[in-house]
């Protein structure tokens, strides 16, 4: 069963903290197309949906692989 889609987004620092990786890894994954982002004003935000696609869940807040 797929969890419902979420419109929630996170700033880069929060996404990195929640996923257990560094900011640079978040930027690499954005560039590779593994994480999707939106712009809110001048702030780039990572979508929760793309974080879930990499295996992250808000309940466990576990790391989903480094590098």
C-alpha positions as CSV (number, residue, x, y, z in Angstrom):
1,X,0.0,0.0,0.0
2,X,1.4,3.4,-1.0
3,X,1.2,6.2,1.6
4,X,-0.8,9.2,0.5
5,X,1.0,11.9,-1.5
6,X,2.2,14.8,0.6
7,X,2.6,18.4,-0.3
8,X,5.1,18.9,2.6
9,X,8.6,20.2,1.7
10,X,11.8,20.7,3.7
11,X,14.6,23.2,3.4
12,X,17.9,21.6,2.4
13,X,19.3,21.6,5.9
14,X,16.2,19.9,7.4
15,X,16.1,17.3,4.6
16,X,19.7,16.4,5.2
17,X,19.2,16.1,8.9
18,X,16.1,14.0,8.6
19,X,17.7,11.7,6.0
20,X,20.9,11.4,8.0
21,X,23.2,12.7,5.3
22,X,25.1,15.9,4.7
23,X,23.9,18.9,2.7
24,X,26.2,18.1,-0.2
25,X,24.6,14.7,-0.5
26,X,21.2,16.3,-0.8
27,X,22.5,18.6,-3.6
28,X,24.1,15.6,-5.4
29,X,20.8,13.7,-5.2
30,X,18.9,16.7,-6.6
31,X,21.4,17.0,-9.5
32,X,21.1,13.3,-10.2
33,X,17.3,13.6,-10.3
34,X,16.8,11.4,-7.2
35,X,15.3,14.3,-5.1
36,X,12.8,16.7,-6.5
37,X,12.6,20.3,-5.3
38,X,10.3,23.3,-5.5
39,X,11.1,27.0,-5.0
40,X,9.3,29.1,-2.4
41,X,10.5,32.6,-2.9
42,X,14.3,32.3,-3.1
43,X,14.4,29.1,-1.0
44,X,14.8,25.7,-2.6
45,X,12.8,23.0,-0.8
46,X,13.0,19.2,-1.1
47,X,9.6,17.4,-1.5
48,X,8.7,14.8,1.1
49,X,7.4,12.6,-1.7
50,X,10.8,12.4,-3.3
51,X,12.4,11.7,0.1
52,X,9.9,8.8,0.6
53,X,10.9,7.5,-2.9
54,X,14.4,7.1,-1.6
55,X,13.2,5.1,1.4
56,X,12.9,7.8,4.1
57,X,9.9,7.6,6.4
58,X,8.9,10.3,8.9
59,X,8.2,7.7,11.5
60,X,11.6,6.1,11.6
61,X,13.7,9.2,10.5
62,X,16.4,6.7,9.5
63,X,19.3,7.3,7.3
64,X,18.7,6.1,3.7
65,X,22.3,5.5,2.6
66,X,25.2,7.8,2.5
67,X,27.2,9.1,-0.4
